Amino acid sequence: MKSKFKYFIILILTLTVTISCDEEFLEPEPLSFLSPDNTLVDASGFDALLITLRKELRWQYDGERSGICSQSITTDIGFAPARNNRVPRNLPLQFTPNSDGGYTMLEYFNRAYSRPISTANLLLFYADRADLESEDEKNSITAAAYFHRSYWYYQLVHLYGDVPFVGQVITGPKLDYFTHSRKTILDKIESDMEFAVQWLPESNVAGGETKWAGYHLLTKIQLANSNFTGAVQSATEIIDGPFSLVENRFGVDANNPDRDYIWDLARPENVFNGANTETILGFVDRFEAPQSANSGGTGRATHRDFVPAWWNGGVRDSNGARGSIDRIGGVWTTMIDTIGRGNAWSRATPYYIYEMWMMLMI
């Protein structure tokens, strides 16, 4: 009996070793998987990737010290006035490859290459290989990819000057990057956008790229590239397009007599209102949306970025009392609703407020 039991144990161990050594047993067998090869094969797959690119546009305007705020302090129209010593005041000294004073100059570079530019290149790569219904459909996808790639290179050359131009999908480690001149990149994205405006749609889903947004971006690129004649022509396309200045009340506060149509234009809920005839390209972001569909609960922080800290207790009147109040008995005042609780992460320079306009008057 003991002998039979011994042989049984040996048999079990032999089977275990045999099964464990079978490499096929270790290979996963997924029921399905997501990759560019099986996703970017038709229009719906490309549309899914375009949603990702549209979401990236929103990043520039979300949160305190947003991208657009960070850009402004590097120009002659704004500077960082906050009282803490971390914010950059001497740009050549304080802007380094490792520090930007809590703004987003470094993130611009890393984010642009790792997300929207690489995603746009992926669209272009597969648009040439997918079995699309027509050449027109391919051109439309190519135009959208050109729009987003050109948008981010336009940002990069204004922040950094000469930067690497990556115009293809990177499939492995690459250590031999080199910079291209700002002029060369402007020439390239101007050419790309001249193609794009021919194939972008005149209307699109909310937040989607259109011919008019394309002409607006092309105008900015041409101005930067000293192609002033081309910029006039591109801008004229927009002026003659389906837009007009808003002159009447509309939207969520249209019946509030204490406001005007300038107020209406600034309401997030009114960006895509049919009565808003000034929106060329809007970004979709709602605080009440699910976490995966909004900017993480922060949303636009325009007031925090650009409005003075008028509410600060350090602002005193002639009698030494607090000069302004943001809340009374724990309740926010109407000033909060009107101009927000600013922190002036970017403050307008005297040149922008006074001197520039005096020069124009001379």
Order of alpha helices (4+ residues) and beta strands (2+ residues): alpha-alpha-alpha-alpha-alpha-beta-alpha-alpha-alpha-alpha-alpha-alpha-alpha-alpha-alpha-beta-beta-alpha-beta-alpha
